[in-house]
């Protein structure tokens, strides 16, 4: 094998090695996402947490993600925020977010549900305020409120309608210490019926995207196979066919 052939061989081996490694990495990512999906399914099957069992730091929060919680408290209705451009059942509207002050004085931000946008007046929200007095809220623990791509920065003095909400900044704004997570409110399976506030709570499941990684892995392995196949064809098979055809012509 001459120097040119050796360089081509090493290049083909390097390309196959890199693309195969990338394919294996995508399979490993898929396995991680699948394990996360199974963990979330396990969490959703556990009994609901009560206020005393709520996570207080990041490691505890990671273990309790998607865990159900049943909490007693009082709404801070005056601090309700409406997150704009949120979709549900194919329509655009708002997510209602309200702090819930627990009996022990702590507070947690609750994403209470979805309300449709008024077609005539974009900023008009006809939903009723959350009830006064002690309430029981059922939901699931999430890391943060729904987040959308921001079309621009929030105004210096933001109103009740906003694009997104930063948990720490909002806690400073309303001067209320908030736990480092939110609760996605759901209709309580033990209640006689749905809540009477008119909000929809058909939350999408947390994205896992396992099959995306399988697709990427297939592409990388296919590219590796293509490189190997082209090398075999142009450096091994084609020269042999050419030699064979010349021998036939001379005969």
Protein Blocks (a to p, Z undefined) as FASTA:
>chain_A
ZZklmmmmmmmmmmmmmmmmmmmmmmmmmmmmmmmmmmmmmmmmpccddfklpcfbfklm
mmmgoiacdddddddfklpccdehiaeehiacdddddddddfkopacdddfbdcdddfkl
mmlcfbdcddedjddddddddfbdcddddfbdcdfbdcfbdfbdcfklmmmmnopacdfb
dcdddddfkbmbdcfklpacbdcdddfklmmmmmmmmmmmmmmmmmmmmmmmmmmmmmmm
mmmmmmmmmZZ
